[in-house]
Amino acid sequence: MTPFKTILGRAEKRKGGAKALEKLLPPVGSAKALIKLTDDRVLAEMTRRVFCAGFAWSVIDNKWPGFEQAFHGFQPKKLAFEPDEFWEKLASDSRIVRNGAKIMSVRHNARFVQEIAKEHGSFGKFLAGWPSSDEIGLLNLLVKRGNRLGGNTGQMLLRFLGWDGFVTSKDVVACLRDAGLDIAEEVKSKGDLAKVQAQFNAWHEDTGLPYTHLSRICAMSIGENYAPSEIAARLRGDD
Protein backbone atom coordinates (compact mmCIF):
# COMPACT_ATOMS: atom_id res chain seq x y z
CA MET A 1 0.00 0.00 0.00
CA THR A 2 1.09 3.55 -0.69
CA PRO A 3 2.13 5.24 2.59
CA PHE A 4 -0.37 7.87 3.74
CA LYS A 5 2.36 10.50 3.84
CA THR A 6 2.57 10.17 0.04
CA ILE A 7 -1.20 10.72 -0.26
CA LEU A 8 -0.98 13.66 2.15
CA GLY A 9 1.84 15.22 0.16
CA ARG A 10 -0.17 14.93 -3.04
CA ALA A 11 -3.21 16.56 -1.42
CA GLU A 12 -1.07 19.41 -0.04
CA LYS A 13 0.42 20.06 -3.47
CA ARG A 14 -3.02 20.12 -5.10
CA LYS A 15 -4.48 22.49 -2.50
CA GLY A 16 -1.62 24.97 -2.20
CA GLY A 17 0.33 23.68 0.77
CA ALA A 18 -0.10 22.17 4.23
CA LYS A 19 -1.80 25.20 5.81
CA ALA A 20 -4.21 25.60 2.91
CA LEU A 21 -5.14 21.92 3.12
CA GLU A 22 -5.65 22.11 6.87
CA LYS A 23 -8.24 24.87 6.41
CA LEU A 24 -10.26 22.52 4.20
CA LEU A 25 -10.56 19.74 6.79
CA PRO A 26 -13.98 19.43 8.44
CA PRO A 27 -14.43 19.63 12.20
CA VAL A 28 -14.53 16.38 14.16
CA GLY A 29 -16.91 16.11 17.08
CA SER A 30 -15.52 15.12 20.46
CA ALA A 31 -17.10 12.52 22.73
CA LYS A 32 -18.39 15.39 24.88
CA ALA A 33 -20.02 17.02 21.87
CA LEU A 34 -21.70 13.76 20.87
CA ILE A 35 -23.00 13.21 24.40
CA LYS A 36 -24.59 16.67 24.29
CA LEU A 37 -26.58 15.76 21.18
CA THR A 38 -30.28 15.66 21.98
CA ASP A 39 -32.41 12.89 20.54
CA ASP A 40 -34.60 15.34 18.61
CA ARG A 41 -31.53 16.66 16.75
CA VAL A 42 -30.39 13.14 15.97
CA LEU A 43 -33.80 12.28 14.50
CA ALA A 44 -33.83 15.59 12.61
CA GLU A 45 -30.47 14.77 11.02
CA MET A 46 -31.61 11.24 10.19
CA THR A 47 -34.64 12.69 8.45
CA ARG A 48 -32.58 15.27 6.61
CA ARG A 49 -30.15 12.66 5.29
CA VAL A 50 -32.97 10.33 4.24
CA PHE A 51 -34.79 13.08 2.33
CA CYS A 52 -31.57 14.41 0.79
CA ALA A 53 -30.89 11.02 -0.79
CA GLY A 54 -31.87 11.33 -4.44
CA PHE A 55 -32.79 15.04 -4.13
CA ALA A 56 -30.83 18.25 -4.56
CA TRP A 57 -29.76 19.13 -1.03
CA SER A 58 -30.79 22.75 -1.61
CA VAL A 59 -34.42 21.65 -2.06
CA ILE A 60 -34.47 20.03 1.38
CA ASP A 61 -32.54 22.92 2.95
CA ASN A 62 -35.03 25.46 1.62
CA LYS A 63 -37.98 23.49 2.97
CA TRP A 64 -36.37 22.58 6.29
CA PRO A 65 -38.32 25.04 8.49
CA GLY A 66 -41.47 23.36 7.19
CA PHE A 67 -40.06 19.93 8.07
CA GLU A 68 -39.42 21.09 11.64
CA GLN A 69 -43.02 22.30 11.95
CA ALA A 70 -44.63 19.30 10.28
CA PHE A 71 -42.71 16.76 12.37
CA HIS A 72 -43.20 18.52 15.74
CA GLY A 73 -39.53 19.48 16.10
CA PHE A 74 -38.58 15.81 15.72
CA GLN A 75 -39.40 14.87 19.31
CA PRO A 76 -39.10 11.04 19.17
CA LYS A 77 -41.49 10.34 22.07
CA LYS A 78 -44.23 12.43 20.49
CA LEU A 79 -43.77 11.17 16.93
CA ALA A 80 -43.50 7.50 17.91
CA PHE A 81 -47.09 7.51 19.17
CA GLU A 82 -48.77 9.64 16.54
CA PRO A 83 -51.70 7.72 14.96
CA ASP A 84 -51.85 6.56 11.37
CA GLU A 85 -53.98 9.55 10.44
CA PHE A 86 -51.16 11.95 11.32
CA TRP A 87 -48.76 10.24 8.91
CA GLU A 88 -51.37 9.93 6.17
CA LYS A 89 -52.00 13.70 6.27
CA LEU A 90 -48.27 14.41 5.90
CA ALA A 91 -48.37 12.77 2.46
CA SER A 92 -50.26 15.85 1.23
CA ASP A 93 -48.48 18.45 3.38
CA SER A 94 -46.87 21.09 1.14
CA ARG A 95 -44.46 22.15 3.89
CA ILE A 96 -42.34 19.05 3.20
CA VAL A 97 -41.28 16.85 0.28
CA ARG A 98 -44.25 14.53 -0.11
CA ASN A 99 -42.55 11.15 -0.46
CA GLY A 100 -44.64 8.55 1.33
CA ALA A 101 -41.88 6.02 2.00
CA LYS A 102 -39.52 8.65 3.37
CA ILE A 103 -42.25 10.17 5.53
CA MET A 104 -42.92 6.77 7.09
CA SER A 105 -39.20 6.32 7.72
CA VAL A 106 -39.46 9.18 10.24
CA ARG A 107 -42.01 7.18 12.22
CA HIS A 108 -39.76 4.12 12.21
CA ASN A 109 -36.63 6.09 13.05
CA ALA A 110 -38.36 7.93 15.90
CA ARG A 111 -38.93 4.56 17.52
CA PHE A 112 -35.35 3.52 16.70
CA VAL A 113 -33.90 6.63 18.37
CA GLN A 114 -36.16 6.10 21.36
CA GLU A 115 -35.08 2.46 21.74
CA ILE A 116 -31.37 3.35 21.61
CA ALA A 117 -31.92 6.18 24.09
CA LYS A 118 -33.58 3.78 26.53
CA GLU A 119 -30.63 1.39 26.20
CA HIS A 120 -27.82 3.97 26.47
CA GLY A 121 -29.27 7.12 28.01
CA SER A 122 -29.39 8.97 24.69
CA PHE A 123 -28.48 8.36 21.07
CA GLY A 124 -25.55 10.75 21.46
CA LYS A 125 -24.14 8.75 24.36
CA PHE A 126 -24.47 5.62 22.26
CA LEU A 127 -22.48 7.21 19.42
CA ALA A 128 -19.83 8.55 21.80
CA GLY A 129 -19.15 5.02 23.00
CA TRP A 130 -18.84 3.42 19.57
CA PRO A 131 -15.22 3.20 18.30
CA SER A 132 -14.28 4.59 14.89
CA SER A 133 -12.28 1.42 14.31
CA ASP A 134 -15.63 -0.35 13.80
CA GLU A 135 -17.58 2.01 11.59
CA ILE A 136 -18.86 -0.88 9.49
CA GLY A 137 -20.42 -2.39 12.63
CA LEU A 138 -22.21 0.89 13.35
CA LEU A 139 -23.37 1.20 9.75
CA ASN A 140 -24.72 -2.34 9.93
CA LEU A 141 -26.68 -1.47 13.06
CA LEU A 142 -28.20 1.58 11.34
CA VAL A 143 -29.35 -0.67 8.51
CA LYS A 144 -30.80 -3.36 10.76
CA ARG A 145 -32.55 -1.18 13.32
CA GLY A 146 -33.17 2.03 11.43
CA ASN A 147 -35.05 2.70 8.21
CA ARG A 148 -33.52 3.90 4.92
CA LEU A 149 -30.17 4.50 6.65
CA GLY A 150 -28.05 2.20 4.50
CA GLY A 151 -25.17 3.00 2.15
CA ASN A 152 -24.08 6.60 1.75
CA THR A 153 -27.05 7.86 3.79
CA GLY A 154 -25.76 6.19 6.95
CA GLN A 155 -22.22 7.41 6.36
CA MET A 156 -23.36 10.97 5.80
CA LEU A 157 -25.59 10.83 8.87
CA LEU A 158 -22.57 9.98 11.03
CA ARG A 159 -20.51 12.71 9.35
CA PHE A 160 -23.13 15.41 9.93
CA LEU A 161 -23.66 14.34 13.53
CA GLY A 162 -19.94 14.82 14.11
CA TRP A 163 -19.01 11.16 14.62
CA ASP A 164 -15.46 10.46 13.43
CA GLY A 165 -15.59 8.19 10.39
CA PHE A 166 -14.79 7.72 6.72
CA VAL A 167 -17.05 8.14 3.70
CA THR A 168 -16.75 5.79 0.72
CA SER A 169 -17.32 8.51 -1.87
CA LYS A 170 -16.15 8.14 -5.46
CA ASP A 171 -12.91 10.04 -4.80
CA VAL A 172 -12.13 8.24 -1.53
CA VAL A 173 -12.57 4.87 -3.22
CA ALA A 174 -10.43 6.04 -6.15
CA CYS A 175 -7.70 7.06 -3.68
CA LEU A 176 -7.83 3.69 -1.92
CA ARG A 177 -7.68 1.78 -5.20
CA ASP A 178 -4.82 3.96 -6.41
CA ALA A 179 -2.99 3.25 -3.15
CA GLY A 180 -3.22 -0.47 -3.84
CA LEU A 181 -6.35 -1.65 -2.02
CA ASP A 182 -8.15 -4.42 -3.90
CA ILE A 183 -11.74 -3.18 -3.84
CA ALA A 184 -14.46 -2.52 -6.43
CA GLU A 185 -15.06 0.93 -7.93
CA GLU A 186 -18.25 1.07 -5.84
CA VAL A 187 -17.84 -0.24 -2.30
CA LYS A 188 -20.99 -2.17 -1.49
CA SER A 189 -19.96 -5.66 -0.37
CA LYS A 190 -19.17 -6.55 3.23
CA GLY A 191 -15.77 -7.78 2.10
CA ASP A 192 -14.84 -4.47 0.50
CA LEU A 193 -16.13 -2.49 3.46
CA ALA A 194 -14.00 -4.63 5.77
CA LYS A 195 -10.93 -3.89 3.63
CA VAL A 196 -11.67 -0.15 3.70
CA GLN A 197 -12.13 -0.22 7.48
CA ALA A 198 -8.87 -2.11 7.97
CA GLN A 199 -6.97 0.36 5.79
CA PHE A 200 -8.32 3.41 7.59
CA ASN A 201 -7.54 1.72 10.91
CA ALA A 202 -3.95 1.23 9.75
CA TRP A 203 -3.62 4.82 8.51
CA HIS A 204 -5.11 6.13 11.77
CA GLU A 205 -2.66 4.09 13.83
CA ASP A 206 0.23 5.26 11.67
CA THR A 207 -0.65 8.97 11.57
CA GLY A 208 -2.85 9.64 14.59
CA LEU A 209 -5.19 11.64 12.33
CA PRO A 210 -8.97 11.44 12.79
CA TYR A 211 -10.77 9.15 10.36
CA THR A 212 -12.75 12.13 9.06
CA HIS A 213 -9.53 13.91 8.09
CA LEU A 214 -7.98 10.79 6.59
CA SER A 215 -11.09 10.39 4.44
CA ARG A 216 -11.16 14.03 3.30
CA ILE A 217 -7.40 14.15 2.59
CA CYS A 218 -7.73 10.96 0.59
CA ALA A 219 -10.52 12.51 -1.49
CA MET A 220 -8.59 15.73 -2.10
CA SER A 221 -5.52 13.83 -3.27
CA ILE A 222 -7.12 12.52 -6.45
CA GLY A 223 -9.83 13.15 -9.03
CA GLU A 224 -11.19 16.58 -9.94
CA ASN A 225 -9.27 19.30 -8.14
CA TYR A 226 -12.14 21.36 -6.70
CA ALA A 227 -11.45 24.98 -5.78
CA PRO A 228 -10.92 25.59 -2.06
CA SER A 229 -13.99 27.85 -1.95
CA GLU A 230 -16.23 25.03 -3.16
CA ILE A 231 -14.75 22.57 -0.66
CA ALA A 232 -15.06 25.05 2.20
CA ALA A 233 -18.73 25.56 1.36
CA ARG A 234 -19.44 21.92 2.10
CA LEU A 235 -16.87 21.24 4.82
CA ARG A 236 -19.00 18.68 6.60
CA GLY A 237 -20.47 17.22 3.48
CA ASP A 238 -19.60 14.46 1.06
CA ASP A 239 -15.92 13.77 0.48
Sequence and secondary structure as in RCSB ss.txt:
>XXXX:A:sequence
MTPFKTILGRAEKRKGGAKALEKLLPPVGSAKALIKLTDDRVLAEMTRRVFCAGFAWSVIDNKWPGFEQAFHGFQ
PKKLAFEPDEFWEKLASDSRIVRNGAKIMSVRHNARFVQEIAKEHGSFGKFLAGWPSSDEIGLLNLLVKRGNRLG
GNTGQMLLRFLGWDGFVTSKDVVACLRDAGLDIAEEVKSKGDLAKVQAQFNAWHEDTGLPYTHLSRICAMSIGEN
YAPSEIAARLRGDD
>XXXX:A:secstr
   HHHHHHHHHHHHTSHHHHHHTS     HHHHHH  HHHHHHHHHHHHHHTTS HHHHHHHHHHHHHHTGGG 
HHHHHT  HHHHHHHTT TTS   HHHHHHHHHHHHHHHHHHHHHSSHHHHHHTS GGGHHHHHHHHHHHSSS  
HHHHHHHHHHHT       HHHHHHHHHHT    SS  SHHHHHHHHHHHHHHHHHH   HHHHHHHHHHTSSS 
  HHHHHHTTTS  
